[in-house]
Amino acid sequence: MTDREWEILQRTIKGEVLNPLPIGFIIDSPWLPNWYGIKILDYFSSDELWLKANLKAISDFPDVMFLPGFWSEFGMCTEPSAFGARGTFPPDEFPFAHKVINSADDIDSLPEPDPRTDGLLPFMLNRLKLAQPKIEAAGHKVRFAVARGPLNVASYLMGSTEFLTMMMMRPEKAEALMKKITSYLKDWLHLQMETFPSIDGIFLLDDIIGFMGANEFRTFGLPYFKELFDANVSVKFLHNDAPCKVSAPFLPETGVNLFNMGFEVTLSELKELTKGKVTLVGNIPPRDVLASGTPDDVAKTTRALIGSLKDKSRVIMSCGGGMPPGVKTENIRAFVSAVRGH
């Protein structure tokens, strides 16, 4: 992100209403490679192509803040890889991580990874270091330390159903796993911040939050997210595009001040649930409108969303969730034009 974009983000989080409203999209491997015209595997395995794809996005859409910006990642395999999870990387499909925990009794012997040396993390970090001069030459800086959240990582290491079941059947094992993963993620976030002094934000992505009740989130989610967000940064960004009505009231307590949600809940509802304390990044339907709709569909939906907002403070116009596969350039431009012209 540029200095100007970072200033706009900060002003929005503080509650200043900007006209026109700011625009931001989360972009990563589900969208960027194919939009750029390469395979997903090319994007992961070539630092040059990864950089060129990101540079083209910021060049083609100068009115858009891309979050977190120059995201160095290997899809869902990134964080689980440090625990020894095998990753499968099809040529042009999303990668996935294989389980390493077959029963709750495996948790005690699970290794405690070192993000400096283990799994894909050194490659992810070194890619950013090598690209840093060109990123900064383009007027941007590395602003966020990024990680999948602890619940999300647990679901990859063990399986979503198995992990959620363990919460009910063997809660002490679930807490032990959460503590181990949170300690690892804390080290990983701090390593990123040490490597890039320009970082002033934390970005966590965790959809498993959406499959928990309030009591379960209080026990197995809230304390660990609070620990991870308890850092000396000004932007504390959470993505959860699964159902979020149960967890949304807890967001201010976790320290979150920027939130990207699923499109099923309206921004006005979320403003009430968060008591207006959290800046919201959303919220048109990502697949059915932004990806599959015509430019006119995108423009109409965007204008309707803006028109529905009684309170336009702490809003960044986007889609519900990250940029989905298949979004065309003309649809993004229609979105930008609709916001700029409202």
N, C-alpha and C positions, 0 to 999 in steps of 0.2 A: 504494500500500500504506500502511496505517496504521503508526504507531510500534509498536504491539503486534505486528502481523504481521511487521514487519521484525525485531523482537526474536526472535520465534519462528523466523524463517528463520535468523538468525545463530546462535542456540543449536543448531539442528539441524545446521547446517554444522560447528559445533565438536564435534559428536559426542554432544550431550546427547540422551538418549532421553526423548521427551515422551509422556505418556499423557493423552488419546488421541493417536495420531499426527497430525501436521499434514496438511492437505489443500491442494493447490494445482493450479490448471489454467492452462495457456496459453490465452488467449482472444484472438481477433482476427476479421478479416472473414469467414473461412469459416463461423463459427458465430454471432457476435453479432448481425448485422443481422437475419437471418431469425428468430432466437429472439425478438428484440425486436418483430418484425412489420413490418419495412421491407425494401426492396430493398437489395442490396449497393451499388448506385450512389448511393442516398440516403445511405447511411452514409458513403461517401467524399466526397460533395459538400456535405453539410450539417454544419457544425461543431456545430450545436445538436442534431441527431439523434444524431450520434456521441457527444456528451457524455451525452445522456439515456440512450442504450443502455448505456453503461458505468456510469452511476450506478444504473440499475435492477439490473444484475448484482450490484454490491456490496451493494445494499439487500436483494435477494431471497436472497442466499447469504452471510450475515455470517460463517459459519464457514469460508469458503473464501478462501484467498489467490489472487488472480488475478494472473498473471504475464504480462508485466512490469507490468501495471496501467496503464490508460488509454493503451493502445498507439496512438499516432498513426501511421498507415501508409496506404499505397495498394497493398496487396498486393505481389505480386512485381515490380510496376513501380517501386517506391520507389527503390531504389539504382541500378538500371540507367538510370533516367531522366536522371541527371546526366551520363551519357556520350552522351546524345542518342538513347537507345533509344525508339522509338515504343511507346506503350502503347495497348492495346485494352481498353475498359471496357464490356462488355455490361451491360444493365440489372440483371440478377440472376444473373450468373455470375462466376466468378473472373476478374480481369483478367490479362493476360499481356503480357510485353515482347517486342518483336521484335529480332532480331539486328542488330548494327551492325558486327560483324567477319565478313567473308566469306572471309578467308584469313589465315594467320599473318603475312603481310607487312603487314596493316593495323594491327598492334599498335603499331608504332613511332609512327604518326601519331594514335593514339587520344588524345583530349584528356585533360588532367589536370583534373578537375572541381573547382570551388570549392563546397563544400556550403552556403556562406552564400547563394549566389545561383542555383545551377544545378538544373535539373530540378524535381522535386516536393519536394525537401528543404526549401526555405524555407516552403512551404505546410504541410508536416508539422510543422515546428518552431513556426511561428506559431500553428497550431491549439492546440498545447499551451500556449503562452504566454497566449493569450486565455482558455483554459479553466482556467488555474492557480488563479485565485481561487476558483472553484467546486469544483475538485478538493480544494483545501485546506480549504474550508468543510465538505466532507463528511468531513474527518478523514484525508485521504490526501495523499501527496506523490509527486512524480515521482522514482522510485528508480533506474531503469535507463536507460543509454544503449543503444540497440538498433540492430542492423544485420544484414542478411543477410551471411553469411560470404564470404570472398574467392573460394573455389571455386564457391560458389553464384552469385555475381555473374558470374564468368567464364562459367559455363554459360549464363546468359541473354544475355550479350553475343555469344557465339560459337556456342551450341548445345552441348548436353551431349556428344553423340557426337564432334563436331568437337574440342571442348576436350580430352576424354580421349585422343583419337587424337593430338593435337598433343603431349601429354605424352610419348608414345612416339617420335614421328617427329621432332619439333623441340623438344626439351626446353628449349633456350635461349630460345625464343619463349614457351613456357609460363611460364618463370620471369620473363621480362620483363613478361608480363601480370599475374602474381601480385604482383610488386613494385608495379606501377602501381595496381592495385586496392587493395592493402593500404595504400598511402600515402593514397589517397583515403578509405578507411574509417577510418583512424586520425584523419584530420582531422575526419571526420563525428562520430565518437564523442566526440572532445575538444570539438567545438562544442556538443554536447548537454550535456556536463558543465559547460562554461563558462556555458551559459544557465541551467541548473538546479543550483545548489549542493547541493541535496538528493540528487543522484544519488550513489550509492555502489555501483553494480553495472554490469556490462557484460553484455549478452545478445546472443549471436551465434547465428544459425540457418543451418545448412549441411548439406544432405543428400548432397551430392556426395562427402563423406568416405566414405560407405557403399559407393561404387563403386570404391574404390582399394585396391590392395594395400599391405602394410606399407612396402615400399621406396618406392613412389610417395608415400605419405603423408609419410614422412620428408623427402622432397625438396620436394614441392609443397604440403604442408599444414602440417606441424609448425612450421617456422620462422615462417610468416606468422601462424598462430594465436597462437604465443607472443608475437610482436610486438604483436598487437592486445590480448591479455589482460594485457600488461605495463603495467598502469596502477595508480594508487594508489586502488583500490576494494577493498571487502571481499568482494564477491560476483562470481564469474566464471562465468557461466551459458552453457552450450552446449546447443543443440537439434540432434539428428540422429536422425530416426526411420527412416532407411534402415539397412541392416545395420551393426552397430557393433562386432562382436567383434574385428575387426582393429585398429580405431583406439582402442578403449577403454583398452588398457594405456598408451597415450600421454597420456591425459587429465591425470594429475597433472603430467607434464612440461610440458604446455601452460599450466599454471596454473589449469585448470578445477577448480572446487570444487562445482559444481552442474550436473547433467546430466539432460536429458530425452531418452529413447530410444524406439525402436520396441518394440512389444509382443512381438516374436518371441523376444527374449532375456529371461531371468528376472532379477529383481533380485538373487537370490542369485548367479547367474553373474557379473553385473556387479560385485558386491562383490568377488569373487575377482579378476576381471580388473583392477580398479582398486585392488586391495590395501586396500580399505576407506577410501580417502582422499578419495572423491568422494561428495557427497550426491546421491541418485538421486530423480528425479521421475517416478513411474510406478506401475503398469504394467499396467492391465487393457486388453483390446482396445478401441480407441476406436470403430470402426465397428460391429463385429458384436455388441458387448455394450453399451457406453455409449449408442450411438445407436440401434441396432436391437433391443436386448433389452428385456424387460419390467423394471419396477422390481425384481421378485423376482430376475430373472437378474443384474441389476447387483449387488444385495445379496449374492447367493451367491458371485459371482465375486470381489467385494471381500473378503468374509470369508475365502475360500480363499487369496487372495493374502497377507493378513495372517498367516494360519495357516502359510503356507509359509516365513515369515521366521524363521530362527534368530537373526539379528542385526537388531534393529529400529532400530539407530542409523543416522543419516544417510539417512533415508527420508522422502520426502514423498509421500503417497498421491495418485495421479493416474491418468491414462490414458497409454498409450504414444503420445507425440506430442501435438500441440495438440488442443484441443476440436474434434471433427469436426462437420460440418454435421448438423443434424437432432436433436441431443441435446435431449430435453425436460426441462422443469423437474422433473417427478416422478422422472426417472432420476438427476438430480444430487442430489436430496434423498434418494433411496434410497442413493446412494453415501455421502453424508455420514452418514446414520443408521447404516449398516453400520460405518463407521470409528468413530463415536462410541460405538457399542454393543459394540464388540469387546473 
